[in-house]
Amino acid sequence: MISKREIAYETDGKRMLGLLAWDDARTGPRPGILVAHTYAGRNAFVESRIEELAALGYAAFALDLYGEGKVAGAPAEAEALLRPFLEDRALIERGMLSALATLAALPEVDDDRLAAEGFCFGGLCVLDLARVSDDLRGVVSFHGLLRPPAGVPNRPMKSRVLVLHGERDPLIEAEEISALTAEFETRDTDWIFMRLGRAAHAFTNPAAAEPERGVVYEPRTDRLTRAWAQTYYAELFSDRR
C-alpha cells in the first residue's frame, strides 16, 4: 500500500511543505528520489508522480520551492512565483540542497542511493542541484529549462545526467542545448541527452493542451520517457559502476 505524509522543513528560514510517498509493504530503507515541481508548484501532477515512483519501490519526495506547499491558480500567478528563481539561481540551489538534505535524513531512505528528477522548471532545478551536490547518483530532466546559471565553479559533476528534451519545445534555444552539452563535457559528466522528435513542451503532463504555445501532452512520449527513467534508476541504484 502506498503511504504518504507531509513533511515540513526550512529553506532560508521559510517553512516548506514537502510530500513523501513510499510503499509500506516493503521494509528497510529504499533509494530516495527527489521530485522537483513545475512552475505551478507542488500540485496533483507531482503527487501522482511520487505515488508512481513509490509503487516502483522508491521513497519519493515532492519538494516545495515556493513555501507552505503553494500551488499557483493560473499561469500568471505561476510566472510570478517562478520569476525570482530565474533572476537569482542561488535561490534554486539553496532550495534544492535543503530538500535533498531533508530526503536523505528520512528513515525510509537509503542516503547512499539518491537521485532527483524534475519537470519543466523542475528540470532546470535538478540540473542546478547536480552542479553543486556530490550526494546524487543521478538526475533526470523531463522537458526541462536548460539555461545554465552564471558564475558556477567549473568543478566535476559527480551525478550522472539524463535529459529528455522535446524537439518541438519552443522554450529552448538551440544554443542552450549546445552550451549544456559542452558544459557536461568540460565537467567530465556521465550524460545522456535524448532529443525526442514530435514532442513539444510538457509532453508528460496530461493537462498540457496549448498547441499555440507549444505546450502539448504526448502520450507515447510520456510512456516511453517514464519507462526510460525507470531503467535509468534501476541502473543507478544497482551498484554497478
C-alpha positions in Angstrom: 0.0 0.0 0.0 1.3 3.5 -0.9 1.6 5.7 2.1 2.1 9.5 2.1 3.0 12.1 4.7 3.6 15.8 4.5 7.0 16.9 5.9 7.8 20.4 7.0 11.4 21.7 6.5 13.1 25.1 6.1 14.9 27.0 3.4 16.3 30.4 4.2 14.1 30.4 7.3 10.9 29.8 5.3 8.6 26.9 6.0 8.4 24.4 3.2 5.9 21.6 2.9 7.2 18.5 1.0 5.3 15.3 0.5 6.8 11.8 0.8 5.4 8.7 -0.8 6.5 5.1 -0.1 5.2 1.5 -0.3 4.8 0.4 3.3 4.6 -3.3 2.2 8.4 -3.0 1.7 10.8 -3.0 4.7 14.0 -1.2 5.3 15.5 1.9 3.7 15.0 2.2 -0.1 16.5 4.5 -2.7 15.3 8.1 -2.5 14.1 10.2 -5.4 13.6 13.9 -5.1 10.9 15.3 -7.4 11.0 19.0 -8.4 7.8 20.6 -9.5 6.9 22.7 -12.5 6.3 26.4 -12.2 2.8 25.7 -10.9 4.2 24.4 -7.6 3.7 21.1 -5.7 0.4 20.1 -7.3 -1.6 17.0 -8.2 0.7 16.2 -11.1 3.7 15.9 -8.9 1.8 14.0 -6.2 0.7 11.4 -8.9 4.4 11.0 -9.9 5.7 10.3 -6.4 2.9 7.7 -6.0 4.1 6.1 -9.2 7.7 6.1 -8.0 6.7 4.7 -4.6 4.9 1.8 -6.3 8.2 1.0 -8.1 10.0 0.7 -4.7 11.4 4.1 -4.1 10.9 6.7 -1.4 9.8 9.7 -3.5 9.7 13.2 -2.1 7.9 16.0 -3.8 9.8 19.1 -2.7 8.5 22.6 -2.2 10.3 25.6 -3.5 7.6 28.3 -3.0 6.8 27.7 0.7 3.8 26.3 2.5 3.1 23.9 -0.4 2.0 26.9 -2.6 0.2 25.9 -5.8 -0.4 28.6 -8.5 -4.1 29.0 -9.6 -3.3 30.5 -13.0 -0.4 30.8 -15.4 0.2 34.5 -14.5 0.5 33.6 -10.8 2.9 30.7 -11.6 5.0 33.1 -13.7 5.2 35.5 -10.7 6.2 32.7 -8.4 8.9 31.5 -10.8 10.4 34.8 -11.7 12.6 35.4 -8.6 14.2 31.9 -9.1 15.2 32.6 -12.7 16.6 36.0 -11.6 18.6 34.6 -8.7 19.6 31.0 -9.3 21.1 30.8 -5.9 17.5 30.5 -4.6 17.2 27.3 -6.6 20.5 26.0 -5.3 19.6 26.6 -1.6 16.1 25.3 -2.0 17.2 22.1 -3.7 20.0 21.4 -1.3 17.7 21.8 1.7 15.1 19.5 0.2 17.8 16.9 -0.6 19.1 17.0 2.9 15.5 16.5 4.2 15.0 13.5 2.0 18.4 11.9 2.9 17.6 12.2 6.7 14.3 10.3 6.5 14.2 6.8 8.0 12.6 5.3 4.8 15.5 6.4 2.7 18.9 4.9 2.0 21.0 8.1 1.9 23.7 6.4 -0.2 21.2 5.9 -3.1 19.7 9.2 -4.0 18.5 10.7 -7.3 16.4 13.6 -8.4 14.1 14.3 -11.3 12.2 17.4 -12.4 9.6 18.6 -14.9 9.9 21.9 -16.8 11.1 24.4 -14.2 11.9 21.3 -12.0 14.1 20.0 -14.8 16.2 23.2 -14.5 16.3 22.7 -10.7 17.7 19.2 -10.8 20.4 20.2 -13.2 21.4 23.1 -10.9 21.4 20.6 -8.0 23.7 18.2 -9.9 26.1 21.1 -10.4 26.6 21.7 -6.7 25.9 18.4 -4.9 28.1 15.3 -4.7 25.4 13.2 -3.0 23.4 12.3 -6.0 23.8 9.2 -8.2 21.9 10.8 -11.0 19.3 13.3 -12.2 16.6 13.2 -14.8 15.2 16.3 -16.5 11.8 15.9 -18.3 11.2 18.8 -20.8 13.3 21.0 -18.5 14.6 24.5 -19.0 18.2 24.3 -19.9 19.9 27.7 -19.5 22.9 27.3 -17.1 23.4 29.7 -14.2 26.2 32.3 -14.2 29.3 32.0 -12.0 29.1 28.4 -11.0 32.6 26.9 -10.4 33.6 24.6 -13.2 34.0 21.5 -11.0 33.5 17.9 -12.0 29.8 16.8 -11.9 29.7 13.5 -10.0 26.0 13.0 -10.7 25.0 11.2 -13.9 22.6 13.1 -16.0 19.7 12.1 -18.3 18.0 15.0 -20.2 14.7 14.2 -22.1 14.0 17.0 -24.5 11.2 17.6 -27.0 12.4 18.8 -30.4 9.3 21.0 -30.7 9.8 22.7 -27.3 9.7 26.4 -28.1 11.1 27.4 -24.8 14.6 26.0 -25.6 17.0 27.7 -28.0 19.5 25.5 -29.9 22.3 27.5 -28.4 21.2 26.4 -24.9 21.5 22.7 -25.9 25.0 23.2 -27.3 26.1 25.1 -24.2 24.7 22.5 -21.9 26.3 19.5 -23.6 29.6 21.5 -23.8 29.4 22.1 -20.1 28.8 18.4 -19.5 32.0 17.6 -21.4 34.0 20.2 -19.6 32.8 18.9 -16.2 33.6 15.3 -17.3 29.9 14.3 -16.7 28.4 10.9 -17.5 25.5 12.3 -19.5 22.8 11.3 -22.0 20.8 13.9 -23.9 17.8 12.5 -25.7 16.1 14.6 -28.4 12.5 13.5 -28.9 11.1 14.2 -32.3 7.4 15.4 -32.5 7.4 16.2 -28.7 6.6 19.7 -27.5 7.0 21.2 -24.1 5.3 19.5 -21.1 4.9 16.2 -23.0 4.4 14.2 -19.8 1.5 16.3 -18.5 -2.0 15.2 -19.4 -3.3 18.7 -18.7 -1.0 20.3 -21.3 -3.2 21.4 -24.2 -2.0 24.6 -25.6 -0.6 23.8 -29.1 -0.5 27.5 -30.0 2.2 27.9 -27.2 3.9 24.6 -28.0 2.7 23.0 -24.7 1.2 19.7 -25.6 0.8 16.3 -23.9 2.2 13.4 -26.0 1.0 10.1 -24.5 3.5 7.8 -26.3 6.5 10.0 -25.5 5.2 10.2 -21.9 5.1 6.4 -21.6 8.5 5.9 -23.2 10.3 8.5 -21.2 8.9 7.3 -17.9 10.0 3.7 -18.8 13.5 5.0 -19.7 13.7 6.8 -16.4 12.7 3.6 -14.6 15.5 1.7 -16.4 17.9 4.6 -15.6 17.1 4.5 -11.9 17.5 0.7 -11.8 21.0 1.1 -13.2 21.9 4.0 -11.0 20.9 2.1 -7.8 22.3 -1.3 -8.9 25.8 -0.5 -7.5 27.3 -1.4 -10.9 29.9 1.2 -11.8 
